[in-house]
Structures are given as C-alpha cells and as structure tokens.
Amino acid sequence: MSFTRLRDNFELVSKYGDSVPLYLFSDLFLHVPGYREMFSVNMRNQRDRLMEALGFAVEHANGLQEITPYLHQLARSHRKLGVQDEHYMKWCASVVNTMRRFSGNVWDEGLEREWREFLFGLTKVLVDGARQDALKRPAQWTAEVINHDRRAVDTAVLRLLVDTPFPYVPGQSAPVEVSRWPNLWRYYSMANIPRQDNTIEFHVKADGAVSAALVREIQEGDIIRLGAPIGTLTLNPDTGRNILLIAGGTGFAPIKAILEHVTRLPVPPWVSVFVGAREPDGLYDFDILRTWAAKYSWLSVGAALSDVHKPELAASGTVSEVIAGYGRWDAYDAYVCGPPAMVDSTVEILRGNGFSDNRIRLERFASKVTPSQRFVS
C-alpha cells in the first residue's frame, strides 16, 4: 500500500492545529481512564510531541524500517510512564477516531483502511522496541541526591546515587522526574563517565519547572526518578582526527563527560575545549578544566564571555566568535552542546570553517527539537 491518501489526510487534519491532539487525548482518556494519570497536569508539550512524532512516522509510512531506531527509542521512553502493549492498541483506535472526526467528507472506508494498516505496522515496531528494552533494563531508576552544590543564583551541580547500575555512554542524557512535578520529565546530561559506585552528576540551570525545583528546592537525601538514557552526542574515537569540544552554559555537562572519556583512552588525541557564557557565573565549573589542562599535555582549554569584559578570565565575545578567531580546524571533529542560538551560530561558523556535517555532533539544550532532528543528530 502506498499510503498516499494517508499522508494527504494527515496534512489536511493538521491544519486544525492543537484541536487535533486535544481531541485525540480526550478520546483516549475517555476509553482508558487510567491512562490520564501517566501524564502531567499541563499536557501542551505532550500534544505537540504527539503530532510531531505521528507526522514523522507518516512521512515514512512506506518505510518504517528506516526509522526503527527512532521508534524503538520512543517506545523505550514511554516505558517510564508505565505504557503497556494494550495502551498502544487503544491509542491506535483513538487516532482513527480523531482522523475521522476532522476529515469531513474526505473520510471513507479506503482511507480508514490505510490508517489502520499503517497504525498496525507502527504499533508492531513500538511494541517490539519496548519488549526488547524490557529484557535489558528497568523502565525507570530511583536516585538519592547525595550532594547539592549551588554554583550560582540559577545553577547547581547535583551528585546522585542511583539505586541500581545505570548504563549509559558519556555524552548522553536522561529524563528526570521530581516529586514536586509528577509525570513531568526533563532531560539532563550526565556530566561524568559511568562509575562503579553508581553515582552520576547533573548540571542544572533553573529555566523551567523541574529545573527550578532541582536548583532551589531539592536537598541532600531527596529522591528523584530517572528514565532510560538517550542521545548521540557521544565520542567517536575511531576517526583519527583531533577533538574540538564546545559548550555553552550547562551544555558543559556532556562535554565534560566526553572529555573524561578521552582521558581514559590509551592514546588520547589533541583536544581543545571552549566554554562560553554571558557572565562569569556561567563558567561555574571551569576550574576542573584548568586542573585537567595542567595534568594532560594534549589538552588546551579556553573560555569566552559575551556580556562582560574580563580578559584575565576569558576572551571577549561569543564562544563561536572566539573559535573562529583561531583559524582553521581541518584536523578536528567537533562536539557542540548548549542553548539553541549558541549551537546554531557555532555550527554555522564550523561549516564556514570547512566542517562537513559528519564531523559535527551536537545537542541543543532547552529547545523544541522535532523528531526528525532528534533522529538524525
């Protein structure tokens, strides 16, 4: 089946905006009342993500195998909410009901057949991903806050002790839930390589409900919940090139983990690290870089301040401007993490410097990333 009508139908229905996912969730909660308890009170973000994910799948309706890694990750992510196989079947029924509701005279038996066949294939991949993941790890972990270090008015470094082994690759992030905001999950990058004592470190800036709670309310001894780690901002040590690490704000967390990973390599490449911030408080963890630079001859570090002139501490300008001032970086792979504007400007400069996209790995913090961007980044 070509699913041509299905794609056209999704485009037509999408023009009704937020009314579509609002109706879909209402229909779902009506038929599966307990499902509502899996989500936070404010569901605007969930509605947006639902339509983005569904649209991404519809784009690949004729080749779901091409996005199987993304769909499996989606299924893994939903395990922390308590989603079971039967929930996917109920969800499919609600999707069909919603498309019928907004399609008007366009809807007929043939179009419904396309939707049901597409959703059957989609559900099969999702259920398979969830079952495979369940064989390897729990749906969620609990962790105790064993150290809470307030580094600035809006920034804290938290050290957590996870209840059971928490496997991840340096550079990845994990969803976090606090008791103050049940079912509201926010992703944070681990700032260290996996440790035998099951401790992890998060760097948090109070720019949202969960983040504000972690910075201003959470105390030592408090318990939080973690979901499965995700992300592709991970080290590729096999390219033979040197490494350029670029961070903005708390985007330093995964960069720090990647750098720690490099220190464990038998023969580390040359590494240059640049950290950018608006004001000195934004360089909240720069001392560790100075310590490592003094210890490792292959490591050089630099900082940039865009809003404050302090030449004794950092170069003036944005981190991307400072990097551009060093000339060409032909022998390097770049890893970039930070606020969306910082990441975008840095990637633009790197491309102008001759970097191909396969030499750049990136992650945008606090941004609304579409499923397709998350899949390919």
C-alpha positions as CSV (number, residue, x, y, z in Angstrom):
1,M,0.0,0.0,0.0
2,S,1.4,3.4,-1.0
3,F,-0.3,5.4,1.9
4,T,-0.6,8.4,-0.4
5,R,-4.0,9.3,0.8
6,L,-2.9,8.9,4.4
7,R,-0.2,11.5,4.1
8,D,-2.5,13.9,2.4
9,N,-5.1,13.3,5.0
10,F,-2.7,13.9,7.9
11,E,-1.7,17.2,6.2
12,L,-5.3,18.2,5.9
13,V,-6.2,17.3,9.5
14,S,-3.0,19.0,10.9
15,K,-4.4,22.4,9.7
16,Y,-6.8,22.2,12.7
17,G,-3.8,22.8,15.0
18,D,-4.0,21.9,18.7
19,S,-7.6,20.9,18.4
20,V,-6.4,17.6,16.9
21,P,-4.2,16.2,19.7
22,L,-6.6,17.7,22.2
23,Y,-9.4,15.6,20.8
24,L,-7.1,12.6,20.4
25,F,-6.1,12.6,24.1
26,S,-9.6,13.3,25.2
27,D,-10.8,10.3,23.2
28,L,-8.0,8.1,24.6
29,F,-8.6,9.1,28.2
30,L,-12.4,8.5,27.8
31,H,-11.8,4.9,26.8
32,V,-8.8,4.3,29.0
33,P,-9.3,6.5,32.1
34,G,-6.2,5.3,34.0
35,Y,-4.0,6.5,31.1
36,R,-4.5,10.1,32.1
37,E,-2.6,9.5,35.4
38,M,0.6,8.8,33.4
39,F,0.8,12.4,32.2
40,S,1.5,15.8,33.8
41,V,-1.3,18.3,34.5
42,N,-0.2,20.6,31.7
43,M,-0.2,18.5,28.5
44,R,0.6,21.1,25.9
45,N,4.1,19.7,25.3
46,Q,2.8,16.2,25.1
47,R,0.3,17.2,22.5
48,D,3.0,18.9,20.4
49,R,5.3,16.0,20.6
50,L,2.5,13.6,19.7
51,M,1.7,15.4,16.5
52,E,5.4,15.7,15.6
53,A,6.1,12.0,16.2
54,L,3.0,11.0,14.3
55,G,3.8,13.3,11.4
56,F,7.4,11.9,11.3
57,A,6.0,8.4,11.2
58,V,3.5,9.3,8.5
59,E,6.4,10.7,6.4
60,H,8.0,7.3,6.5
61,A,4.8,5.3,6.2
62,N,6.2,3.3,3.3
63,G,9.5,2.6,5.1
64,L,9.1,2.4,8.8
65,Q,12.2,0.2,8.9
66,E,14.2,3.4,8.1
67,I,13.1,5.0,11.4
68,T,13.1,1.9,13.5
69,P,15.9,3.2,15.8
70,Y,13.8,6.3,16.4
71,L,10.6,4.3,17.1
72,H,12.4,2.0,19.4
73,Q,13.8,4.9,21.3
74,L,10.2,6.3,21.5
75,A,9.0,3.1,22.9
76,R,11.8,3.0,25.5
77,S,11.0,6.5,26.5
78,H,7.3,5.6,27.1
79,R,8.2,2.7,29.4
80,K,9.0,5.1,32.2
81,L,5.4,6.2,32.1
82,G,4.1,2.7,32.5
83,V,2.8,2.3,29.0
84,Q,1.9,-1.3,28.2
85,D,1.2,-3.2,24.9
86,E,-2.6,-2.7,25.2
87,H,-2.2,1.1,25.5
88,Y,-0.8,1.2,22.0
89,M,-3.9,-0.6,20.7
90,K,-6.2,1.9,22.4
91,W,-4.1,4.7,21.1
92,C,-4.5,3.4,17.5
93,A,-8.2,3.4,17.9
94,S,-8.2,7.0,19.1
95,V,-6.0,8.1,16.2
96,V,-8.5,6.6,13.8
97,N,-11.4,8.3,15.6
98,T,-9.6,11.6,15.5
99,M,-8.8,11.5,11.8
100,R,-12.4,10.6,11.1
101,R,-13.6,13.5,13.2
102,F,-11.5,16.1,11.4
103,S,-11.6,14.7,7.8
104,G,-15.2,15.5,7.0
105,N,-16.4,14.2,3.6
106,V,-12.9,13.1,2.7
107,W,-13.2,10.1,5.1
108,D,-14.3,6.8,3.6
109,E,-13.6,3.0,4.1
110,G,-10.5,3.1,1.9
111,L,-8.9,5.9,3.9
112,E,-9.8,4.2,7.2
113,R,-8.2,1.0,5.9
114,E,-5.0,2.9,5.1
115,W,-4.8,4.4,8.6
116,R,-5.5,1.0,10.3
117,E,-2.8,-0.8,8.2
118,F,-0.3,2.0,8.9
119,L,-1.0,2.0,12.6
120,F,-0.8,-1.7,12.8
121,G,2.7,-1.6,11.4
122,L,3.7,1.3,13.6
123,T,2.4,-0.4,16.7
124,K,4.2,-3.6,15.9
125,V,7.6,-1.7,15.8
126,L,6.8,0.2,19.0
127,V,5.8,-2.9,20.9
128,D,8.8,-4.7,19.7
129,G,11.1,-1.9,20.8
130,A,9.5,-1.8,24.3
131,R,9.8,-5.6,24.7
132,Q,13.4,-5.7,23.6
133,D,14.2,-2.9,26.1
134,A,12.4,-4.7,28.9
135,L,14.8,-7.6,28.5
136,K,17.8,-5.4,29.2
137,R,16.9,-2.8,31.8
138,P,14.1,-1.5,34.1
139,A,11.6,1.1,33.0
140,Q,13.0,3.6,35.5
141,W,15.5,4.1,38.3
142,T,15.5,5.9,41.6
143,A,18.4,8.0,42.8
144,E,19.2,9.8,46.0
145,V,20.7,13.3,46.0
146,I,24.0,12.9,47.9
147,N,25.4,16.4,47.2
148,H,23.8,19.6,46.1
149,D,26.2,22.4,45.2
150,R,24.8,25.8,44.3
151,R,27.3,27.3,41.9
152,A,25.3,30.4,41.0
153,V,22.0,32.0,41.7
154,D,20.3,29.9,39.0
155,T,22.8,27.0,38.6
156,A,23.5,23.9,40.7
157,V,25.6,20.8,40.3
158,L,23.9,17.7,41.8
159,R,25.6,14.4,42.6
160,L,23.2,11.4,42.7
161,L,23.5,7.8,43.9
162,V,21.4,5.6,41.6
163,D,19.8,2.5,43.2
164,T,20.9,0.0,40.6
165,P,23.5,0.1,37.7
166,F,22.6,2.9,35.2
167,P,24.4,2.1,32.0
168,Y,24.9,5.0,29.5
169,V,27.5,6.4,27.1
170,P,29.3,9.6,28.1
171,G,27.5,12.5,26.3
172,Q,24.1,11.0,26.7
173,S,21.2,12.5,28.8
174,A,18.4,11.0,30.9
175,P,14.9,12.1,31.8
176,V,14.4,13.2,35.4
177,E,11.2,13.5,37.4
178,V,10.9,15.2,40.8
179,S,8.1,14.7,43.3
180,R,7.2,18.3,43.1
181,W,6.1,17.8,39.5
182,P,4.8,14.2,39.0
183,N,4.9,12.9,35.4
184,L,6.7,16.0,34.2
185,W,10.1,14.7,32.8
186,R,13.0,16.9,31.8
187,Y,16.3,15.7,30.2
188,Y,19.7,16.4,31.7
189,S,23.1,15.2,30.5
190,M,25.3,13.1,32.8
191,A,28.5,15.1,33.4
192,N,30.7,12.1,34.1
193,I,31.6,8.7,32.7
194,P,29.8,5.7,34.3
195,R,31.2,4.9,37.7
196,Q,31.4,1.7,39.6
197,D,29.8,3.4,42.6
198,N,26.6,4.2,40.5
199,T,27.0,7.9,41.1
200,I,26.2,10.5,38.4
201,E,26.4,14.3,38.2
202,F,23.9,16.7,36.7
203,H,24.4,20.4,35.9
204,V,21.1,22.3,36.1
205,K,20.1,25.8,35.3
206,A,16.7,26.9,36.7
207,D,15.0,27.7,33.4
208,G,11.9,25.5,33.9
209,A,9.6,23.9,36.5
210,V,11.7,20.8,37.0
211,S,15.0,22.6,36.7
212,A,13.9,25.3,39.2
213,A,12.9,22.5,41.7
214,L,16.3,20.8,41.3
215,V,18.2,24.1,41.8
216,R,16.1,25.8,44.5
217,E,14.2,23.1,46.3
218,I,15.9,19.7,46.2
219,Q,18.1,18.9,49.1
220,E,20.5,16.2,50.0
221,G,18.7,13.0,50.9
222,D,15.8,13.7,48.4
223,I,14.8,11.0,45.9
224,I,14.2,11.6,42.2
225,R,13.4,9.2,39.3
226,L,15.3,8.6,36.1
227,G,14.3,7.2,32.8
228,A,16.4,5.4,30.2
229,P,19.4,7.5,28.8
230,I,19.3,8.7,25.2
231,G,21.4,10.8,22.8
232,T,24.0,10.7,20.1
233,L,26.4,13.3,21.4
234,T,28.9,10.6,22.1
235,L,32.6,10.2,21.3
236,N,33.7,8.5,18.1
237,P,37.4,7.7,18.8
238,D,38.0,5.9,15.5
239,T,38.1,8.9,13.1
240,G,41.8,9.6,13.6
241,R,41.1,13.3,14.0
242,N,41.6,15.6,16.9
243,I,38.7,16.8,19.0
244,L,37.1,20.2,19.4
245,L,34.7,20.4,22.4
246,I,32.4,23.5,22.6
247,A,29.9,24.2,25.4
248,G,27.5,26.9,26.3
249,G,26.1,27.2,29.9
250,T,25.1,23.9,31.4
251,G,25.8,22.3,28.0
252,F,29.2,21.8,29.6
253,A,27.8,18.7,31.3
254,P,28.0,16.3,28.4
255,I,31.2,18.0,27.1
256,K,32.8,17.3,30.5
257,A,31.7,13.6,30.3
258,I,33.2,13.3,26.8
259,L,36.4,14.8,27.9
260,E,36.6,12.5,30.9
261,H,36.1,9.6,28.4
262,V,39.0,10.9,26.3
263,T,41.3,10.9,29.4
264,R,40.7,7.1,29.6
265,L,41.8,6.4,26.1
266,P,45.1,4.6,25.6
267,V,46.4,7.3,23.3
268,P,44.3,10.5,23.5
269,P,44.2,12.8,20.5
270,W,44.8,16.5,20.8
271,V,41.8,18.1,22.4
272,S,40.7,21.8,22.6
273,V,37.8,22.8,24.8
274,F,36.0,26.1,24.7
275,V,33.3,27.1,27.2
276,G,31.1,30.1,26.6
277,A,28.8,32.1,28.9
278,R,27.3,35.6,29.2
279,E,28.8,36.4,32.6
280,P,31.5,34.8,34.9
281,D,28.9,32.8,36.9
282,G,28.2,30.9,33.7
283,L,31.8,29.5,33.9
284,Y,30.7,27.7,37.1
285,D,32.9,24.5,36.5
286,F,35.8,25.9,34.6
287,D,38.3,25.2,37.4
288,I,38.2,21.5,36.6
289,L,39.2,22.2,33.0
290,R,42.2,24.2,34.3
291,T,43.2,21.3,36.5
292,W,42.9,18.8,33.7
293,A,44.8,21.1,31.3
294,A,47.7,21.3,33.8
295,K,47.7,17.5,34.0
296,Y,47.4,16.5,30.4
297,S,49.8,17.8,27.7
298,W,47.3,17.0,24.9
299,L,44.6,19.3,26.3
300,S,44.1,23.0,25.8
301,V,41.1,25.0,27.2
302,G,39.6,28.4,26.7
303,A,36.6,30.4,27.8
304,A,34.5,33.2,26.3
305,L,32.3,35.8,27.9
306,S,29.8,37.6,25.6
307,D,28.4,40.3,28.0
308,V,31.3,41.0,30.4
309,H,34.8,42.1,29.6
310,K,37.2,40.2,31.9
311,P,40.3,39.4,29.8
312,E,42.1,37.9,32.8
313,L,39.3,35.2,32.9
314,A,38.1,34.7,29.4
315,A,38.2,36.1,25.9
316,S,35.5,38.6,25.0
317,G,32.8,37.6,22.6
318,T,30.6,34.6,21.9
319,V,32.2,31.2,22.0
320,S,31.7,30.8,18.3
321,E,33.4,34.1,17.6
322,V,36.4,33.1,19.7
323,I,36.7,29.7,18.0
324,A,36.5,31.4,14.6
325,G,39.4,33.7,15.6
326,Y,41.7,30.6,15.9
327,G,41.5,30.0,12.1
328,R,41.1,26.6,10.5
329,W,40.3,23.4,12.4
330,D,40.8,21.0,9.5
331,A,42.1,18.1,11.6
332,Y,39.3,18.1,14.1
333,D,35.9,16.6,14.9
334,A,33.6,19.0,16.7
335,Y,31.1,18.3,19.6
336,V,28.8,21.1,20.5
337,C,26.2,21.5,23.2
338,G,24.4,24.5,24.7
339,P,21.4,26.8,24.1
340,P,19.8,26.6,20.7
341,A,21.1,30.0,19.5
342,M,24.6,29.3,20.6
343,V,24.6,25.9,18.9
344,D,23.2,27.2,15.7
345,S,25.7,30.0,15.4
346,T,28.6,27.7,16.3
347,V,27.6,25.1,13.7
348,E,27.3,27.9,11.1
349,I,30.8,29.0,11.8
350,L,32.1,25.5,11.8
351,R,30.6,24.8,8.4
352,G,32.2,28.0,7.1
353,N,35.4,26.7,8.5
354,G,35.2,23.6,6.3
355,F,33.5,21.2,8.7
356,S,31.2,18.7,7.0
357,D,28.1,17.6,8.9
358,N,29.6,14.2,9.6
359,R,32.4,15.9,11.6
360,I,29.9,17.7,13.9
361,R,27.9,16.2,16.7
362,L,25.5,18.4,18.6
363,E,22.8,18.8,21.1
364,R,20.6,21.8,21.8
365,F,19.5,22.4,25.4
366,A,16.1,23.7,26.3
367,S,14.9,23.6,22.7
368,K,11.9,22.1,20.9
369,V,13.6,19.5,18.7
370,T,11.5,17.8,16.1
371,P,11.6,14.0,15.9
372,S,13.4,14.1,12.6
373,Q,16.1,16.4,14.1
374,R,16.5,14.1,17.1
375,F,16.7,11.1,14.9
376,V,19.5,12.3,12.6
377,S,21.5,14.3,15.1
